[in-house]
């Protein structure tokens, strides 16, 4: 596969490139450039493929290997992260009062004035558990996963669930 043109000076991290067979999605990182393995027939499909590839790279689910025979090989591996819930949750106003620290955005499911501490737990056969202490709440680093879990709880338990944004301190 030969790429017809690739803009060198663009500051975009996700873009498309035209090949002789169609379009490929491109993701620009600091050290390298990743291309989708699929060739798409439209620019929109290639851009969506590039967004999907960027999400996989962000979640560290993609490992790139050196190209062989002018083909790009991408293998996926899944890793399970252990999440500790002992982190202190900060609001936006609290983080603005501490400008020298770095924070990561997290999402917590709430119902009324209670926080969800455990939900959809197969091992404990528990649908949902609540706590009044926000620091014992279960947090999600991905907004999409939090929203999906909240929708499931709304459908199974009933209405009243909502998402709240908090911040946790990152260790540098």
Buried (B, 14 or more C-beta within 10 A) or exposed (E): EEEEEBEEEEEEEBBBBBBEEBBBBBBBEEEEEBBBBBBBEEBEBBBBBBEBBBBBBEEEEBEBEEEEEEEBEBEEEEEEEEEEEEBEBBEEEEBEEEEEEEBEEBBBBBBEEBBBBBBEEEEEEEEBBBBEEBBBBBBBBEEEEBBEBBEBBBEEBEEEBEBBEBBBBEEE
